[in-house]
Amino acid sequence: MKKVMFINLYDFSSLKRIQTPLGLLSLYFILKKKTDYDVEICDFNDVYYDGILQDDGFQKNIDCMVDYIIGKNPDLISVYTMCNNYHIALFLCEAIRKKNPNIITLLAGPHATMVAEETLSGFNSIDYIGLGEGEETIVPILNGIFNNNVEGIAGLAYRDSEGKIIVNWNRTDIADIENLEVIDFTKVGVEADKIRALGSVDIEGGRGCPFRCAFCSTQKFGETILESKVFQKLFLK
């Protein structure tokens, strides 16, 4: 059984509070329902507050994160990226590649999506990049990767057999948020513990934005319509 680890990074310079990685939890439950993969979420915010990571400097943090990941024996890691932690993701994958080249590296999230071609061109330690929202594409992407056949798979950037970079993304193919799996926090132990400790829970009220700010990735995702979840989906489930 292949093991998939979703990784939520933290910003070394501005760690303030533990947040719930809602997107990763959504993908976690999709894989649990639709596949036989062994799935785990590694939230390094939690690892930090558990005292496993220390604030000992950038490289020491990277080394500790690498050891932690490798100790979990994943076949593939999927690292969620934003602009404030993209450099951490790149250093992390480079260090993992040197220490265990058998681990497949997949970057995802807004920042990786926006610079997919440039990243694959400049960093051999990155094998794949998931593009845009992942709920509709995560299962075929993982199946294709593990079967060594990713040709034509939507929502994925990769190198073909000749080393050519392929970016296959339909920006209008976004998830229907009303049909997403309901997140059951009690089934992911560390998240349930986090909620009890904080006395609060993060929720996703909707996706998208009606504005088209040039500096923001949301409008490039094709999400120019604000789509809200219905009340029953938010609170009654």
Phi and psi in degrees as a GROMACS rama.xvg file:
@    title "Ramachandran Plot"
@    xaxis  label "Phi"
@    yaxis  label "Psi"
@TYPE xy
-75.9902  141.049  LYS-2
-107.309  126.739  LYS-3
-111.394  128.749  VAL-4
-117.851  118.861  MET-5
-86.3555  130.271  PHE-6
-116.362  125.958  ILE-7
-106.96  116.122  ASN-8
-83.0955  169.5  LEU-9
-128.852  155.222  TYR-10
-84.7493  113.041  ASP-11
-56.7567  -29.2886  PHE-12
-92.073  -15.1684  SER-13
-145.416  49.1424  SER-14
-77.397  117.212  LEU-15
-121.221  -41.5764  LYS-16
-152.126  158.154  ARG-17
-81.4925  126.772  ILE-18
-113.838  153.547  GLN-19
-86.1767  123.987  THR-20
-77.4017  81.3139  PRO-21
-61.484  -39.9886  LEU-22
-63.0125  -42.7181  GLY-23
-67.2846  -37.5741  LEU-24
-63.8198  -37.9218  LEU-25
-60.9288  -45.8699  SER-26
-67.3458  -36.9948  LEU-27
-55.9918  -48.7424  TYR-28
-72.8153  -29.3881  PHE-29
-63.2029  -46.664  ILE-30
-67.278  -37.3907  LEU-31
-62.267  -36.1822  LYS-32
-81.8388  -37.323  LYS-33
-106.863  -8.0848  LYS-34
-136.537  174.618  THR-35
-104.971  11.5503  ASP-36
-66.2938  146.286  TYR-37
-81.2092  114.79  ASP-38
-116.026  136.738  VAL-39
-140.265  145.202  GLU-40
-105.727  127.301  ILE-41
-111.373  103.41  CYS-42
-100.934  107.275  ASP-43
-71.4284  -12.5387  PHE-44
-63.8905  -44.1157  ASN-45
-65.5224  -42.7396  ASP-46
-60.4989  -38.8712  VAL-47
-63.6838  -49.4364  TYR-48
-70.9829  -19.1261  TYR-49
-79.1091  -6.07696  ASP-50
87.436  2.99592  GLY-51
-73.506  -38.8892  ILE-52
-95.3587  140.07  LEU-53
-116.573  155.45  GLN-54
-82.6641  69.5639  ASP-55
-106.663  14.5503  ASP-56
109.907  160.021  GLY-57
-58.8683  -55.1495  PHE-58
-66.2475  -37.8656  GLN-59
-64.9936  -37.3551  LYS-60
-63.1666  -43.9717  ASN-61
-60.4256  -46.6491  ILE-62
-60.498  -41.6657  ASP-63
-66.4164  -40.5179  CYS-64
-64.2154  -40.8957  MET-65
-61.3215  -47.7066  VAL-66
-61.4831  -40.0627  ASP-67
-62.9753  -46.6357  TYR-68
-64.5041  -49.5819  ILE-69
-62.138  -33.5063  ILE-70
-65.0219  -19.3832  GLY-71
-88.3813  -6.75422  LYS-72
56.8735  50.1  ASN-73
-78.7494  150.683  PRO-74
-85.4865  -29.5044  ASP-75
-144.762  138.492  LEU-76
-115.308  138.331  ILE-77
-117.166  114.372  SER-78
-104.691  119.84  VAL-79
-79.6728  130.911  TYR-80
-125.53  144.015  THR-81
-132.619  175.97  MET-82
-63.6363  -29.0524  CYS-83
-80.9119  -11.1315  ASN-84
-129.645  9.53953  ASN-85
-63.3409  -39.3756  TYR-86
-62.4413  -34.5823  HIS-87
-65.5486  -42.3242  ILE-88
-59.8291  -41.9781  ALA-89
-66.992  -45.0156  LEU-90
-63.2805  -40.2603  PHE-91
-62.93  -47.8904  LEU-92
-66.9671  -35.7349  CYS-93
-63.677  -42.8842  GLU-94
-68.2658  -37.8426  ALA-95
-65.4167  -41.9354  ILE-96
-59.9505  -37.9967  ARG-97
-70.3118  -35.132  LYS-98
-89.8151  -33.8839  LYS-99
-147.475  88.9793  ASN-100
-69.0166  -6.93383  PRO-101
-81.5889  -14.7421  ASN-102
-78.0136  124.393  ILE-103
-78.2407  135.195  ILE-104
-111.426  127.24  THR-105
-128.247  120.463  LEU-106
-96.6743  149.685  LEU-107
-148.399  179.026  ALA-108
99.2329  174.45  GLY-109
-59.194  -46.7613  PRO-110
-68.7461  -44.2866  HIS-111
-61.353  -38.5163  ALA-112
-61.3075  -44.1802  THR-113
-70.2845  -25.7604  MET-114
-123.942  36.6888  VAL-115
-60.8749  -51.2853  ALA-116
-63.8416  -43.7157  GLU-117
-63.507  -37.3147  GLU-118
-68.287  -46.5588  THR-119
-65.8098  -29.0058  LEU-120
-73.0487  -33.4629  SER-121
-101.938  -13.1156  GLY-122
-134.909  102.984  PHE-123
-69.0499  -15.6933  ASN-124
-77.3534  -8.30811  SER-125
-99.892  119.576  ILE-126
-87.478  -42.723  ASP-127
-143.559  159.956  TYR-128
-133.676  122.695  ILE-129
-80.8903  133.162  GLY-130
-107.967  134.445  LEU-131
66.8744  -152.501  GLY-132
-71.369  146.76  GLU-133
-105.623  -7.84534  GLY-134
-62.383  -37.126  GLU-135
-85.0301  -14.6292  GLU-136
-116.433  -15.4026  THR-137
-60.9144  -39.2662  ILE-138
-67.6292  -52.5134  VAL-139
-63.3215  -32.6071  PRO-140
-62.245  -50.1833  ILE-141
-66.3831  -41.6459  LEU-142
-59.4789  -42.8168  ASN-143
-65.6031  -42.0879  GLY-144
-63.2044  -48.3152  ILE-145
-71.4263  -20.7515  PHE-146
-97.649  7.80124  ASN-147
55.6234  39.5311  ASN-148
-148.435  89.1377  ASN-149
-106.21  3.24742  VAL-150
-59.1913  127.529  GLU-151
81.1015  0.281879  GLY-152
-76.0072  126.826  ILE-153
-73.4382  148.94  ALA-154
78.1508  26.1722  GLY-155
-140.845  138.388  LEU-156
-112.565  136.802  ALA-157
-159.875  172.129  TYR-158
-101.104  133.263  ARG-159
-82.0737  -174.905  ASP-160
-63.4581  -19.6543  SER-161
-100.289  5.17193  GLU-162
86.9421  2.33616  GLY-163
-74.5214  136.764  LYS-164
-83.875  125.064  ILE-165
-111.284  126.254  ILE-166
-117.546  105.244  VAL-167
-113.09  93.5409  ASN-168
-142.359  121.678  TRP-169
-97.5231  105.334  ASN-170
-67.4955  -16.4398  ARG-171
-90.1226  -3.84009  THR-172
-90.2214  84.1275  ASP-173
-111.227  159.631  ILE-174
-72.2171  146.128  ALA-175
-84.8176  105.764  ASP-176
-65.7947  -20.5945  ILE-177
-75.9558  -14.9317  GLU-178
-107.289  9.64175  ASN-179
-74.7879  155.252  LEU-180
-63.0147  137.924  GLU-181
-72.6607  131.698  VAL-182
-80.51  118.286  ILE-183
-102.486  96.9586  ASP-184
-62.2005  -25.5634  PHE-185
-70.5238  -14.7821  THR-186
-94.5272  0.744596  LYS-187
-121.685  98.4905  VAL-188
-48.1624  -48.8725  GLY-189
-66.1007  -31.6872  VAL-190
-70.3829  -39.2089  GLU-191
-63.0211  -41.7848  ALA-192
-63.0372  -40.1079  ASP-193
-63.0059  -44.9812  LYS-194
-61.5863  -42.9905  ILE-195
-63.4059  -39.3343  ARG-196
-69.6357  -39.2146  ALA-197
-82.8285  -25.554  LEU-198
72.2895  19.8232  GLY-199
-152.634  166.802  SER-200
-141  139.114  VAL-201
-80.6358  142.352  ASP-202
-131.323  156.66  ILE-203
-102.359  110.444  GLU-204
-86.4201  -15.7013  GLY-205
171.323  -179.444  GLY-206
-138.065  158.277  ARG-207
93.2647  175.828  GLY-208
-159.862  137.612  CYS-209
-77.5151  -8.2197  PRO-210
-95.8701  164.557  PHE-211
-128.925  59.2768  ARG-212
-65.5679  131.39  CYS-213
-63.649  -28.306  ALA-214
-87.4795  -5.02516  PHE-215
-106.574  141.441  CYS-216
-77.8937  -17.2802  SER-217
-59.2386  -44.0898  THR-218
-69.2995  -25.2635  GLN-219
-76.0524  -18.6692  LYS-220
-77.779  -6.52663  PHE-221
86.0985  5.36686  GLY-222
-94.2365  62.6717  GLU-223
-91.3142  2.81405  THR-224
-114.567  127.341  ILE-225
-73.2768  117.34  LEU-226
-111.795  116.036  GLU-227
-102.687  147.613  SER-228
-79.016  148.253  LYS-229
-71.5399  157.096  VAL-230
-55.3651  -42.6488  PHE-231
-63.5938  -36.3189  GLN-232
-68.4691  -35.2491  LYS-233
-73.4558  -44.5036  LEU-234
-117.888  -26.5147  PHE-235
-91.0046  -12.3659  LEU-236
